[in-house]
Amino acid sequence: MKRRKGKMKIKEIFNKILWDPDEKKNIGDYEITFIHRGAYQDQKTISMMMIKEVKSSAFIYINEIGEETYIPFHRILEIKNKKTGEILWSKRKSGEHESIY
């Protein structure tokens, strides 16, 4: 997948990681941090390997006890390559979004 000018949306980043052969082979390097009430600092970070499905405005992952958990995109705080430290997408405090793509 070619990088395009402008910023990629969250769904496009998910699709790139999940379906691009070059990225998919390293899927374990990617993690998502999102708002999760009740977790430490109301945030949770999971590996992209836990993603089951990507919808138009949310993703579904399989949690630690095998249940499906639905997370709307507006709750995502950051998508990161934990191996390189590269932040692919982050939510700025002002509500603006930033993407390296």
C-alpha positions in Angstrom: 0.0 0.0 0.0 1.4 3.3 -1.0 1.5 6.2 1.4 -0.6 9.0 0.3 -0.4 12.7 0.9 -2.4 13.9 3.8 -3.4 12.1 7.0 -4.7 8.5 7.0 -7.7 7.8 9.0 -7.7 5.2 11.8 -9.5 2.6 9.7 -6.9 3.0 6.9 -4.0 2.4 9.3 -5.8 -0.7 10.7 -6.3 -2.0 7.2 -2.7 -1.3 6.2 -1.3 -3.2 9.3 -3.8 -6.1 9.0 -3.8 -6.6 5.2 -0.6 -5.2 3.7 1.8 -8.3 3.4 4.8 -6.3 4.5 3.1 -5.0 7.6 1.0 -8.1 8.5 4.1 -10.2 9.0 5.1 -7.8 11.8 1.6 -7.4 13.3 2.9 -8.2 16.8 5.0 -5.1 16.7 1.9 -2.8 16.7 -0.2 -1.8 19.7 -3.3 0.3 20.3 -3.9 2.4 23.4 -7.5 3.4 24.0 -9.8 4.7 26.8 -11.0 1.9 28.9 -12.9 2.9 32.0 -11.8 1.1 35.2 -8.3 0.2 33.9 -5.2 1.9 35.3 -5.4 5.6 34.3 -8.6 4.7 32.3 -6.3 3.4 29.5 -5.6 0.0 28.0 -3.0 -1.1 25.5 -3.4 -4.2 23.4 -1.5 -5.9 20.6 -2.9 -5.6 17.1 -2.7 -9.4 17.1 -5.8 -9.3 19.3 -7.9 -7.6 16.6 -10.7 -9.8 15.3 -12.6 -7.3 13.0 -12.5 -3.7 11.8 -15.9 -2.0 11.3 -16.5 1.4 9.8 -16.2 3.3 13.1 -14.9 0.7 15.5 -12.8 -2.4 16.0 -13.5 -5.7 17.8 -10.8 -7.5 19.7 -10.7 -10.7 21.7 -10.0 -9.9 25.4 -7.9 -11.8 27.9 -10.8 -14.2 28.8 -11.8 -14.9 25.2 -14.7 -12.4 24.9 -15.2 -10.0 22.0 -14.9 -6.4 23.0 -16.1 -3.5 20.8 -14.1 -0.3 20.9 -15.3 2.8 18.9 -12.5 4.6 17.1 -13.2 7.8 19.0 -11.8 6.1 22.1 -8.4 5.3 20.5 -5.6 7.4 21.9 -2.6 6.1 20.0 -1.5 3.5 17.5 2.2 2.7 17.8 5.0 0.4 16.6 6.3 -0.8 20.0 9.5 -2.2 18.4 10.6 1.0 16.8 8.7 3.5 19.0 7.1 5.1 16.0 3.7 6.6 16.6 1.5 6.0 13.6 -1.5 7.9 14.9 -2.3 9.8 18.1 -5.1 11.9 19.5 -3.9 15.3 20.5 -5.2 16.8 23.7 -7.0 19.5 21.8 -9.0 16.8 20.0 -7.0 17.1 16.8 -5.5 13.9 15.3 -2.1 13.3 14.1 -0.9 10.6 11.6 2.5 10.0 10.1 0.9 8.7 6.9 
